[in-house]
Amino acid sequence: MCYCCVSHADSRGRIAMPLRTNGVLVLALCALLAVASAADAAAADDATCSNGGDCSDGNPDSYLAETLEPQGLHKLWTSGVDIGSPHVSTKAFPAGDTLATGLWECTPGSWSITRTTTESFLVLRGRATLTNADGGLRIELAPGIWHVTPTGWSGRWEVTETIRKHFVLTP
């Protein structure tokens, strides 16, 4: 089973709820990434996801061993408003039929964002919290969590432990 926090936007574009599912589409997405996810967020603890593993055995797979290119301070971070000093590193993969796909890593810090594309991602390591702009919904991200933020979603990221994710951007 794949643990999934899929955000659903209501008619006003607000995020309605997280979803835990073992649906065929979610399982296919996990299989496509070739990374098995934890059956429960609690089981993921502070481990890493390993290829074919359960995100709790501590053996990094090839995505964790990849070298990423430093991009500098997160472009949405604002001095005096946000916390930390979130520095971003990335590695792009061939986009195929998507807008972009690759690896993204960020050191601790916070920033606000409004999505202009839909982003689907699997957390490979680290921890963060996503909060809706109205503060109504919090998603705790940890290794093995699959999450989708739809186009138009507004909220806040707070990275508490350097996080690495495999992401896919779609319209």
C-alpha positions in Angstrom: 0.0 0.0 0.0 1.2 3.5 -0.8 0.6 6.2 1.8 -0.7 9.2 0.0 -1.6 12.7 1.0 -3.5 13.8 -2.1 -4.9 17.3 -1.7 -8.3 17.9 -3.3 -9.4 21.4 -4.2 -13.0 22.4 -3.5 -15.0 24.8 -5.7 -13.1 27.8 -4.3 -9.7 26.3 -4.9 -9.1 25.5 -1.2 -7.6 22.2 -0.2 -10.2 20.0 1.3 -8.5 16.9 2.7 -5.7 14.4 2.7 -6.4 10.9 1.3 -4.9 7.6 2.3 -5.4 5.0 -0.4 -4.2 1.8 -1.9 -5.8 2.7 -5.2 -4.5 1.3 -8.5 -3.4 4.7 -9.8 -1.4 5.5 -6.7 0.2 2.1 -6.7 1.0 2.5 -10.4 2.7 5.8 -9.6 4.7 4.3 -6.8 5.8 1.5 -9.1 6.7 3.9 -11.8 9.1 5.6 -9.4 10.5 2.2 -8.5 10.4 3.2 -4.9 8.2 1.3 -2.5 6.6 3.6 0.2 5.8 3.0 3.8 2.4 1.6 4.7 2.0 4.2 7.4 3.7 7.5 8.0 4.6 6.4 11.5 6.5 3.5 10.1 8.7 5.8 8.0 10.3 7.4 11.0 13.5 9.2 10.0 14.6 6.6 7.5 15.2 6.8 3.8 13.4 5.1 1.0 15.3 2.3 -0.7 14.6 0.8 -4.0 12.1 -2.1 -3.4 12.3 -1.4 0.4 9.8 0.0 2.9 11.4 3.4 3.6 12.6 2.2 7.0 15.6 0.0 6.3 18.1 2.9 5.9 19.6 1.7 2.6 19.5 4.6 0.1 18.6 3.9 -3.5 20.0 5.6 -6.5 17.9 8.7 -6.1 19.4 9.3 -2.7 22.9 8.8 -4.1 22.4 11.2 -7.0 24.5 14.4 -6.9 22.3 17.5 -7.2 23.3 21.0 -8.4 23.1 23.8 -5.8 20.7 26.5 -6.8 21.2 28.9 -3.9 18.7 30.4 -1.4 15.1 29.5 -2.2 13.7 32.2 -4.5 10.5 32.5 -2.4 12.2 33.0 0.9 11.8 36.5 2.4 14.2 37.9 5.0 12.4 39.0 8.2 9.3 37.1 7.3 10.4 33.5 6.8 12.5 31.3 9.1 15.8 29.6 8.4 17.9 29.9 5.3 16.5 27.3 2.8 19.0 26.4 0.1 17.8 24.4 -2.8 19.6 21.8 -5.0 18.1 20.1 -8.0 18.7 17.5 -10.7 16.4 17.5 -13.8 15.4 14.3 -15.5 14.1 14.0 -19.1 10.5 15.5 -18.9 8.8 13.1 -21.3 5.1 14.1 -21.4 5.4 16.3 -18.3 6.4 19.9 -17.7 9.4 18.8 -15.6 10.5 15.9 -13.4 13.6 15.4 -11.2 15.0 15.5 -7.8 14.6 18.5 -5.4 16.3 19.0 -2.1 16.0 21.9 0.4 17.7 22.7 3.7 15.5 23.8 6.7 13.5 27.0 6.4 10.1 28.3 5.4 8.3 30.2 2.5 4.9 30.8 1.1 3.8 29.7 -2.4 0.9 29.6 -4.8 1.2 26.7 -7.3 1.1 27.6 -11.0 1.3 23.9 -11.9 0.3 20.7 -10.3 3.1 19.0 -8.5 3.2 15.4 -7.5 6.0 14.1 -5.4 7.4 11.3 -3.3 9.4 12.3 -0.2 12.7 10.3 -0.2 14.2 11.7 3.0 13.8 14.5 5.5 10.7 16.2 7.0 8.5 19.2 6.3 5.1 20.5 7.0 2.7 22.0 4.4 0.0 24.3 5.6 -2.9 25.8 3.6 -2.9 29.6 3.3 -5.9 29.7 5.6 -4.1 27.5 8.1 -6.9 24.9 7.9 -5.0 21.9 6.7 -1.5 20.6 7.7 0.3 17.8 6.0 3.3 16.3 7.7 5.8 15.1 5.1 8.2 12.3 5.8 10.0 9.5 3.8 7.4 7.4 1.9 4.7 10.1 1.7 3.3 10.7 -1.8 1.7 14.2 -2.1 -0.1 16.2 -4.8 -0.5 20.0 -4.6 -2.8 21.1 -7.4 -2.6 24.2 -9.6 -3.8 27.2 -7.6 -3.0 25.7 -4.2 -1.7 28.4 -1.8 0.1 27.6 1.4 3.3 27.5 3.3 6.3 25.1 3.4 8.3 24.6 6.5 11.2 22.3 6.1 12.4 21.0 9.5 14.9 18.4 8.3 16.7 18.7 4.9 14.2 17.1 2.5 14.7 15.4 -0.8 11.8 14.5 -3.1 11.2 13.1 -6.5 8.8 15.4 -8.3 6.7 15.6 -11.4 5.1 18.9 -12.7 2.0 18.8 -14.9 -0.4 21.6 -16.1 
